[in-house]
């Protein structure tokens, strides 16, 4: 049985025909190719690498970037719908695609030279090369401007030194977009981006051990010890903290949609389970008031989040979206998805703790999504700053 | 090589269909429609053959209500070049559909006409053969392997207990069976490109049906099950019930 979707307010009527066709394609692909294997990968703590070539062939990577670089050239609503369907499977799958597209391909597209774009974008779009994004450091998470990774010029080369933490795709990447200071450590304006092949001397990646979330995802620490890269590795258009933050806006945009997908999956799982699970005198638990409140809450919150996403996507396409809009959507939708996953897991009773069902997997994953790409709290401060004009980050 | 793939839009097999109260047809509310799965093998074969040859054209022809255009777009997204939709409402018998398709195909420059072996909605399994007869072309049905060299074709057909190999020359009609290939997903680029491919829509009037359709009925509700016992002790009673009541042993 293919996934039914959740569309209580007939938002499909607001989508273009090809947006629906794209959503349905990814939906079917997820049903056929991902859902049958994802629970197993989660338990084995492996990323389903076997899906990468097909995702490349179908065009999931950097799908909203132009066709001339081998991408699908979709609008941002279609792109968002892809993220939604992928995260219905697992946040780890959506994270992989988000990182490859929004955090590796996007900075090369936005800040790279024509040569860099021609060299890297088609290979990343096809999945032939896998990328990661190195911004966060062990001691600099919410405050990336404090980073201590440095790049120093030496003749025709740059020498990079530093460590990056919580790097999705880190251990399986062929290439990393590394952010480093080219000036003094107190000069966030000197932050530049570099394209670093992971095979270079002095570059190492190690798997983050002991995770209890995003188990079907590669999360790694990167260490750069006197890594020499040619001058041409610098992304010439990058400059200052605003460059990596622009990338994060792209990724957070996708997360806003993805979270809705995870919530939709939990909602459907809850409704199906509740209608089939019979207790006491032959009554399905769906006919009890307590479960109906859960279901009504989920449906309401999902519908509100869907409206946010669609409007955000249209604004992104017309060029009126601001990063603060993305903060609002990311903050609301991920929190909403966390709540849906938790309530869904509870509705499923003891079965809810099994990998056979998706809700607890989503619940555990979404705690990471709540924290990464700007924590829920930081997005509160971004919105508070925007609403009052007064920054309260320190 | 030019190929025509005849395609039908059918209810998704995973969808829950309901018969209308008057028994006249299916209630369309909430029904998801898809490209007939057997037709996807035909489409995949045509598209692969074109890609391997680096030349040729794949034309999709479908007959049905205006919404069928959506399914043709899906075929175009997979890689077909152009679509023709013969618009007509209601359901029709195989002979009148085959006549309309043959009229559309006749006179076209075509080497191969492909069909799925049957549509999964009415399961009639008649149209490909009838179209071949109307066009006076050789016909191989239920094909799981197809090789073409020049104008000569060899098809492997699935028959009871094995395979039958037949030879014929092009142009010809072939109906495809599961096993011929693994149909691709349309790519995102394919979906975007499909918007720009030609899709011609034309009203057609079908010949009067030769079969009178009476009514559709829901399958009868299954009888309640019975527990005959537990564990090894239940075996004798189970065997007796299977032999004497169900008559299956």
Boltz contact constraints between the chains, C-beta under 6 A:
constraints:
  - contact:
      token1: [A, 1]
      token2: [B, 14]
      max_distance: 6.0
  - contact:
      token1: [A, 2]
      token2: [B, 14]
      max_distance: 6.0
  - contact:
      token1: [A, 18]
      token2: [B, 191]
      max_distance: 6.0
  - contact:
      token1: [A, 18]
      token2: [B, 195]
      max_distance: 6.0
  - contact:
      token1: [A, 21]
      token2: [B, 191]
      max_distance: 6.0
  - contact:
      token1: [A, 22]
      token2: [B, 188]
      max_distance: 6.0
  - contact:
      token1: [A, 22]
      token2: [B, 191]
      max_distance: 6.0
  - contact:
      token1: [A, 25]
      token2: [B, 186]
      max_distance: 6.0
  - contact:
      token1: [A, 29]
      token2: [B, 185]
      max_distance: 6.0
  - contact:
      token1: [A, 58]
      token2: [B, 185]
      max_distance: 6.0
  - contact:
      token1: [A, 58]
      token2: [B, 187]
      max_distance: 6.0
  - contact:
      token1: [A, 59]
      token2: [B, 187]
      max_distance: 6.0
  - contact:
      token1: [A, 59]
      token2: [B, 188]
      max_distance: 6.0
  - contact:
      token1: [A, 59]
      token2: [B, 189]
      max_distance: 6.0
  - contact:
      token1: [A, 63]
      token2: [B, 188]
      max_distance: 6.0
  - contact:
      token1: [A, 72]
      token2: [B, 188]
      max_distance: 6.0
  - contact:
      token1: [A, 72]
      token2: [B, 189]
      max_distance: 6.0
